[in-house]
Amino acid sequence: MRTKLSLVLVCRAWRRLAVKILYRHIVIRSPARADAILHVLETSRRPKQNETHLRIPSSPGYGEWARHIEVYTYMRGSSNISFLQTVFRIFRCCPNLQYLSGRWTHQLPIEFLQGISALYGQSLQGIYWGDALPVPDLDNVSTPEFLGTFTTLRILDLTHYGGNLPAPRAPDSPRPILPCVQELILSNTPRSLRTATILDLPKLRNLTLRTDGYEPGASGYITAFLNVHGHSLLFVDLPPPSDSELDFDSAPVRRNAEYITPDLFLAKDICSNLESFIYCYASPIYPTCPHPNLRRVGIRGITSEFLYPDKPSCIKNHLTIFTPEKYPCLELVQMIGFLVDAHADSIMKDACIWWVERFEKMGILFLDGECVLWMYADSDDAHVEEVVIKKQEERQSQTQTTAKKIKDRCTAGH
């Protein structure tokens, strides 16, 4: 944000360009900020006079460049109806909005939901909707039917969805349809999974299923979801368990967190068209089910100390599972988030190359987090494991020698 503000202040020519960048992404964090944003947007739409005192017709204002709006309701006063009215007036100033993110910690009036769907139902491409859990006997929260009004959505994020918990419906009962949704982001909570199960998503291709690690009984809801939408999935990502909003690879993970079992997605006739699958190595249950169409596998959370081929580890157990016998179409295995070149340990490159050559014999590429294929400059395709072990022994010998010299110096000093 500071960079955007600095660009606007450089000169008039820069301002004309930078102001479009400044208002492309608007974040509303408090009622005071909402009032300030609304004032700027409405002021920019009013007619102005130029140097010759001629009135210039009103323009759409800065709101025409807004493409993404985020709304947070954690600050005091966010539950007041006046704040929602201000937010809705901001929405009306932004006719070209494409992405809407809302984290609502208070109950929303049904009129507010109807106004959003009427305003953006035919234009939004992505929506993140996290609302408060419903109050008993009150019908003022979002429903699958409300989500179904956004017919142009391509990305739907229900990670923190807290709307009405829908009851199971018969297969032949009418369901809200989102004809353009290709990417779906869920959590393993019952409200998120059951709502997604009810929706009709004919173009769904990508699924990201997050978990906070507190829902051990979620496998039943996941299975019900996959029975409806599993056949259309081409990409599945299972990030490590975390209740943090941080990036997947930076978020903390509890030691006793519950992991989603990979075999739920690899089982026979569940995700028959699945091509790409990403999961965390810390999952206590290895993938065991074969899959005829799986082409790419990504493993998160790999660390350097577990990659050495001469040491037993859970990483080694995960990597040795992927063979052409179980996965005949497998083309690539990648260590998500693990950068070999970032490690000072010279042996790490040798260990990575050992795995590269092992998978190469099976016709599979083995890449690090930067999609780098590590190889020796003059590879003779032999004794890579011996090289790794020899370098480890040399380093241990050097460490012992250095420790002995330090001990001898200390003894001589006394």
C-alpha positions as CSV (number, residue, x, y, z in Angstrom):
1,M,0.0,0.0,0.0
2,R,2.8,2.4,0.8
3,T,4.3,1.8,-2.6
4,K,1.0,2.6,-4.3
5,L,0.6,5.8,-2.4
6,S,4.2,6.8,-3.3
7,L,3.6,6.2,-7.0
8,V,0.5,8.5,-6.9
9,L,2.6,11.3,-5.4
10,V,5.4,11.3,-8.0
11,C,3.8,13.6,-10.6
12,R,0.6,14.1,-12.6
13,A,1.6,11.7,-15.3
14,W,2.3,9.0,-12.8
15,R,-0.8,9.8,-10.9
16,R,-3.0,9.1,-13.8
17,L,-1.6,5.6,-14.1
18,A,-1.0,4.8,-10.4
19,V,-4.4,5.8,-9.2
20,K,-5.9,2.9,-11.2
21,I,-3.5,0.5,-9.3
22,L,-4.3,2.2,-6.0
23,Y,-8.0,1.5,-6.2
24,R,-7.9,-1.9,-7.9
25,H,-7.9,-3.6,-4.5
26,I,-9.9,-2.0,-1.7
27,V,-9.8,-3.3,1.9
28,I,-12.5,-2.2,4.4
29,R,-11.3,-3.0,7.9
30,S,-13.4,-0.6,10.1
31,P,-16.4,1.7,9.9
32,A,-14.1,4.7,9.9
33,R,-12.2,3.4,6.9
34,A,-15.5,2.6,5.2
35,D,-16.6,6.2,5.6
36,A,-13.4,7.5,4.2
37,I,-13.4,5.2,1.2
38,L,-17.0,6.0,0.4
39,H,-16.3,9.8,0.6
40,V,-13.4,9.5,-1.9
41,L,-15.4,7.3,-4.3
42,E,-18.4,9.5,-4.3
43,T,-16.3,12.7,-4.5
44,S,-14.5,11.3,-7.6
45,R,-17.8,10.9,-9.4
46,R,-19.0,14.5,-9.0
47,P,-18.9,17.0,-11.9
48,K,-15.8,19.2,-11.8
49,Q,-14.7,22.5,-13.4
50,N,-11.6,22.8,-15.5
51,E,-9.3,25.9,-15.8
52,T,-11.8,27.6,-18.2
53,H,-14.6,27.2,-15.7
54,L,-16.5,24.7,-17.9
55,R,-18.2,21.9,-16.1
56,I,-16.9,18.4,-16.9
57,P,-19.6,15.7,-17.0
58,S,-19.5,13.3,-14.0
59,S,-17.5,10.1,-14.5
60,P,-17.8,6.7,-12.8
61,G,-14.9,7.9,-10.5
62,Y,-12.2,5.8,-8.9
63,G,-14.7,3.0,-8.3
64,E,-14.6,1.9,-12.0
65,W,-11.1,0.6,-11.4
66,A,-11.9,-1.5,-8.4
67,R,-11.7,-5.2,-9.1
68,H,-11.4,-6.8,-5.6
69,I,-13.0,-5.7,-2.3
70,E,-12.3,-7.2,1.1
71,V,-14.6,-6.5,4.0
72,Y,-13.7,-7.4,7.6
73,T,-16.0,-6.9,10.6
74,Y,-13.8,-7.3,13.6
75,M,-13.7,-3.6,14.7
76,R,-16.2,-2.0,17.0
77,G,-19.3,-0.7,15.2
78,S,-19.1,-3.3,12.4
79,S,-22.4,-4.8,13.6
80,N,-24.4,-1.6,13.1
81,I,-26.7,-1.3,10.2
82,S,-25.1,2.0,9.3
83,F,-21.8,0.2,8.5
84,L,-23.6,-2.3,6.2
85,Q,-25.3,0.6,4.5
86,T,-22.0,2.3,3.9
87,V,-20.4,-0.9,2.6
88,F,-23.3,-1.4,0.2
89,R,-22.9,2.2,-1.1
90,I,-19.3,1.4,-1.7
91,F,-20.4,-1.6,-3.7
92,R,-22.6,0.6,-5.8
93,C,-19.7,2.8,-6.7
94,C,-17.7,-0.2,-8.0
95,P,-19.6,-1.6,-11.0
96,N,-16.7,-3.6,-12.4
97,L,-16.0,-5.6,-9.4
98,Q,-14.7,-9.2,-10.1
99,Y,-13.8,-10.6,-6.6
100,L,-15.6,-10.1,-3.3
101,S,-14.2,-11.3,0.0
102,G,-16.3,-10.9,3.1
103,R,-15.6,-12.1,6.7
104,W,-18.8,-11.3,8.5
105,T,-18.6,-11.9,12.3
106,H,-22.2,-10.7,12.9
107,Q,-25.6,-11.8,11.5
108,L,-26.4,-10.2,8.1
109,P,-29.9,-8.9,7.2
110,I,-31.5,-10.8,4.4
111,E,-32.0,-7.5,2.6
112,F,-28.2,-7.0,2.5
113,L,-27.7,-10.4,1.0
114,Q,-30.4,-9.8,-1.6
115,G,-28.9,-6.4,-2.5
116,I,-25.4,-8.0,-3.1
117,S,-26.8,-10.8,-5.3
118,A,-28.9,-8.3,-7.3
119,L,-25.9,-6.0,-7.8
120,Y,-23.2,-8.6,-8.6
121,G,-25.1,-11.8,-9.4
122,Q,-24.2,-11.5,-13.1
123,S,-20.7,-10.2,-12.9
124,L,-18.6,-11.6,-10.0
125,Q,-15.9,-14.1,-11.0
126,G,-14.7,-15.0,-7.5
127,I,-16.2,-14.9,-4.0
128,Y,-14.9,-15.7,-0.5
129,W,-17.8,-15.9,2.0
130,G,-17.1,-16.4,5.6
131,D,-20.1,-15.5,7.9
132,A,-21.1,-16.0,11.5
133,L,-22.8,-19.2,12.6
134,P,-26.6,-18.8,12.5
135,V,-28.7,-18.0,15.5
136,P,-31.5,-20.5,16.2
137,D,-34.9,-19.5,14.9
138,L,-33.4,-16.8,12.7
139,D,-33.4,-17.1,8.9
140,N,-31.0,-14.2,8.1
141,V,-27.9,-16.0,7.0
142,S,-26.6,-17.2,3.7
143,T,-27.9,-20.4,2.1
144,P,-26.9,-22.5,-0.9
145,E,-29.7,-20.7,-2.8
146,F,-28.0,-17.4,-2.1
147,L,-24.7,-18.7,-3.5
148,G,-26.5,-19.9,-6.5
149,T,-27.5,-16.4,-7.5
150,F,-23.9,-15.6,-8.6
151,T,-24.1,-17.4,-11.9
152,T,-20.8,-16.1,-13.3
153,L,-18.5,-17.3,-10.5
154,R,-15.3,-19.1,-11.5
155,I,-13.8,-19.3,-7.9
156,L,-15.8,-20.1,-4.8
157,D,-14.2,-20.1,-1.4
158,L,-16.2,-21.6,1.4
159,T,-13.4,-22.1,3.9
160,H,-15.1,-20.3,6.7
161,Y,-18.7,-20.6,5.5
162,G,-21.1,-20.4,8.4
163,G,-24.5,-20.3,6.7
164,N,-27.5,-22.4,7.5
165,L,-26.5,-26.1,7.7
166,P,-28.4,-27.6,4.8
167,A,-30.2,-30.9,5.3
168,P,-29.3,-33.8,3.0
169,R,-31.3,-33.7,-0.2
170,A,-32.5,-36.4,-2.6
171,P,-30.4,-36.9,-5.7
172,D,-33.4,-35.9,-7.9
173,S,-34.3,-32.8,-6.0
174,P,-33.5,-29.4,-7.6
175,R,-30.1,-27.9,-6.6
176,P,-28.7,-24.4,-7.0
177,I,-26.4,-24.4,-10.0
178,L,-23.2,-22.5,-10.5
179,P,-22.4,-23.2,-14.2
180,C,-19.0,-21.6,-14.4
181,V,-17.2,-22.5,-11.1
182,Q,-13.9,-24.3,-11.9
183,E,-12.0,-23.8,-8.6
184,L,-13.5,-24.7,-5.2
185,I,-11.8,-24.0,-1.8
186,L,-13.3,-25.7,1.2
187,S,-12.6,-26.7,4.8
188,N,-13.4,-30.0,6.4
189,T,-16.2,-28.5,8.5
190,P,-19.7,-29.9,8.0
191,R,-21.2,-26.6,6.9
192,S,-18.6,-26.1,4.2
193,L,-18.7,-29.7,2.9
194,R,-22.5,-30.1,3.0
195,T,-23.1,-26.8,1.3
196,A,-20.7,-27.7,-1.5
197,T,-22.3,-31.1,-1.8
198,I,-25.7,-29.6,-2.5
199,L,-24.4,-27.2,-5.2
200,D,-24.5,-28.3,-8.8
201,L,-21.0,-27.5,-10.2
202,P,-20.8,-28.9,-13.8
203,K,-17.5,-27.3,-14.6
204,L,-15.7,-28.0,-11.3
205,R,-12.0,-29.0,-11.9
206,N,-9.9,-27.9,-9.0
207,L,-10.4,-28.5,-5.3
208,T,-8.4,-27.2,-2.3
209,L,-9.5,-28.8,1.0
210,R,-8.2,-27.1,4.1
211,T,-8.4,-28.4,7.6
212,D,-7.8,-26.9,11.0
213,G,-7.0,-30.3,12.4
214,Y,-10.0,-30.4,14.8
215,E,-12.5,-32.3,12.7
216,P,-11.6,-36.0,13.0
217,G,-15.0,-37.2,11.9
218,A,-15.0,-35.2,8.6
219,S,-14.3,-38.2,6.4
220,G,-18.0,-39.0,6.0
221,Y,-18.8,-35.5,4.7
222,I,-15.8,-35.7,2.4
223,T,-16.9,-39.0,1.0
224,A,-20.4,-37.7,0.4
225,F,-19.0,-34.7,-1.4
226,L,-16.7,-36.9,-3.6
227,N,-19.7,-39.1,-4.5
228,V,-21.3,-36.1,-6.0
229,H,-18.3,-34.1,-7.5
230,G,-15.4,-36.5,-7.4
231,H,-15.7,-37.6,-11.1
232,S,-15.2,-34.0,-12.3
233,L,-12.0,-33.3,-10.3
234,L,-8.7,-33.0,-12.1
235,F,-6.7,-31.3,-9.3
236,V,-6.8,-31.8,-5.6
237,D,-4.7,-30.0,-3.0
238,L,-4.7,-31.0,0.7
239,P,-2.7,-28.3,2.6
240,P,-1.3,-29.1,6.1
241,P,-3.7,-28.7,9.0
242,S,-3.8,-25.2,10.4
243,D,-6.3,-22.7,11.7
244,S,-4.1,-19.8,10.6
245,E,-4.7,-17.5,7.6
246,L,-1.0,-17.6,6.7
247,D,0.4,-19.2,3.6
248,F,0.3,-23.0,3.6
249,D,4.0,-23.5,3.9
250,S,4.4,-20.8,6.7
251,A,1.4,-21.7,8.9
252,P,2.1,-23.5,12.2
253,V,0.9,-27.1,12.5
254,R,-0.2,-28.7,15.8
255,R,1.6,-31.9,16.8
256,N,-1.6,-33.8,17.2
257,A,-3.5,-32.3,14.3
258,E,-5.8,-34.5,12.3
259,Y,-4.8,-35.1,8.6
260,I,-7.1,-35.9,5.7
261,T,-6.4,-39.4,4.4
262,P,-5.1,-39.3,0.8
263,D,-6.8,-42.6,-0.1
264,L,-10.2,-40.9,0.2
265,F,-9.4,-39.3,-3.2
266,L,-7.3,-42.1,-4.7
267,A,-9.8,-44.9,-4.1
268,K,-11.3,-46.7,-7.0
269,D,-14.1,-44.9,-8.9
270,I,-14.1,-41.9,-6.6
271,C,-11.9,-39.4,-8.5
272,S,-11.5,-41.4,-11.7
273,N,-10.3,-38.4,-13.8
274,L,-7.8,-37.0,-11.2
275,E,-4.5,-35.9,-12.8
276,S,-2.7,-33.8,-10.1
277,F,-2.6,-34.5,-6.3
278,I,-0.9,-32.6,-3.6
279,Y,-0.7,-33.6,0.1
280,C,1.5,-33.3,3.2
281,Y,4.1,-35.9,4.0
282,A,3.2,-35.7,7.7
283,S,0.0,-37.5,7.0
284,P,0.3,-40.7,9.1
285,I,-1.4,-42.8,6.4
286,Y,0.5,-43.3,3.2
287,P,-1.3,-43.4,-0.2
288,T,-1.9,-47.0,-0.9
289,C,-4.7,-47.1,-3.5
290,P,-3.5,-47.3,-7.1
291,H,-4.8,-44.8,-9.6
292,P,-4.9,-45.3,-13.4
293,N,-4.9,-41.6,-14.5
294,L,-2.7,-39.8,-11.9
295,R,0.0,-37.8,-13.7
296,R,1.5,-35.4,-11.1
297,V,2.1,-35.7,-7.4
298,G,3.2,-32.9,-5.0
299,I,4.4,-33.5,-1.5
300,R,4.5,-30.7,1.0
301,G,6.6,-30.3,4.2
302,I,9.7,-32.2,3.1
303,T,12.8,-31.3,5.1
304,S,16.4,-32.0,4.3
305,E,17.3,-34.4,7.1
306,F,14.7,-36.9,5.8
307,L,15.9,-37.1,2.2
308,Y,19.1,-39.0,2.7
309,P,18.7,-42.4,1.0
310,D,20.7,-44.4,3.7
311,K,18.4,-43.2,6.6
312,P,15.0,-44.6,7.2
313,S,12.3,-41.9,7.3
314,C,8.7,-41.2,6.6
315,I,9.7,-39.2,3.5
316,K,11.5,-42.2,2.1
317,N,8.4,-44.3,2.7
318,H,6.2,-41.8,0.9
319,L,8.5,-41.5,-2.1
320,T,9.1,-45.2,-2.6
321,I,5.3,-45.8,-2.9
322,F,5.0,-44.0,-6.3
323,T,5.9,-46.7,-8.8
324,P,4.6,-47.4,-12.4
325,E,2.9,-50.5,-11.2
326,K,0.5,-48.5,-9.0
327,Y,0.4,-45.3,-11.0
328,P,1.0,-46.2,-14.7
329,C,0.5,-42.6,-16.0
330,L,2.6,-40.9,-13.4
331,E,5.0,-38.4,-15.0
332,L,6.1,-36.1,-12.2
333,V,6.8,-36.0,-8.4
334,Q,7.6,-32.6,-6.9
335,M,8.7,-31.5,-3.4
336,I,6.4,-28.5,-2.9
337,G,8.1,-25.6,-1.0
338,F,11.5,-27.4,-0.7
339,L,14.3,-25.5,-2.4
340,V,17.5,-27.6,-2.8
341,D,19.7,-24.6,-3.8
342,A,18.7,-22.8,-0.6
343,H,20.5,-25.3,1.6
344,A,24.1,-24.8,2.6
345,D,24.6,-28.6,3.0
346,S,26.5,-29.7,-0.2
347,I,25.3,-33.3,0.4
348,M,21.7,-32.3,-0.1
349,K,22.2,-31.9,-3.8
350,D,23.7,-35.3,-4.0
351,A,20.8,-36.8,-2.1
352,C,18.3,-35.1,-4.4
353,I,20.2,-36.3,-7.5
354,W,20.0,-39.9,-6.1
355,W,16.2,-39.6,-6.0
356,V,16.2,-38.0,-9.4
357,E,18.0,-40.9,-10.9
358,R,15.9,-43.4,-9.0
359,F,12.7,-42.0,-10.5
360,E,14.4,-41.5,-13.9
361,K,14.8,-45.3,-14.2
362,M,11.0,-45.5,-13.9
363,G,10.4,-42.7,-16.4
364,I,9.3,-40.2,-13.8
365,L,10.6,-36.6,-13.2
366,F,11.6,-35.7,-9.7
367,L,11.7,-31.9,-9.1
368,D,12.3,-29.6,-6.2
369,G,10.1,-26.6,-5.2
370,E,11.4,-24.4,-8.0
371,C,10.7,-27.1,-10.6
372,V,14.5,-27.7,-11.0
373,L,15.7,-31.1,-12.2
374,W,19.0,-31.7,-10.4
375,M,21.6,-33.8,-12.3
376,Y,25.4,-34.2,-12.4
377,A,27.2,-32.4,-15.2
378,D,28.8,-35.6,-16.4
379,S,26.5,-38.2,-15.0
380,D,27.7,-41.8,-15.5
381,D,24.4,-43.1,-14.0
382,A,26.1,-45.1,-11.2
383,H,27.0,-45.2,-7.5
384,V,25.2,-42.0,-6.6
385,E,24.2,-43.5,-3.3
386,E,27.8,-44.4,-2.5
387,V,28.8,-40.8,-3.2
388,V,26.2,-39.4,-0.8
389,I,27.2,-41.9,1.9
390,K,30.9,-41.2,1.4
391,K,30.4,-37.4,1.7
392,Q,28.5,-37.9,4.9
393,E,31.3,-40.0,6.3
394,E,33.9,-37.4,5.3
395,R,31.9,-34.7,7.0
396,Q,31.5,-36.7,10.2
397,S,35.3,-37.4,10.1
398,Q,36.0,-33.7,9.7
399,T,33.7,-32.9,12.6
400,Q,35.4,-35.4,14.9
401,T,38.8,-34.1,13.9
402,T,37.9,-30.5,14.6
403,A,36.4,-31.5,18.0
404,K,39.6,-33.4,18.9
405,K,41.8,-30.3,17.9
406,I,39.6,-28.1,20.1
407,K,39.9,-30.5,23.0
408,D,43.7,-30.7,22.6
409,R,44.0,-26.9,22.6
410,C,41.9,-26.7,25.8
411,T,44.0,-29.4,27.5
412,A,47.2,-27.6,26.4
413,G,45.9,-24.3,27.7
414,H,45.4,-25.7,31.2
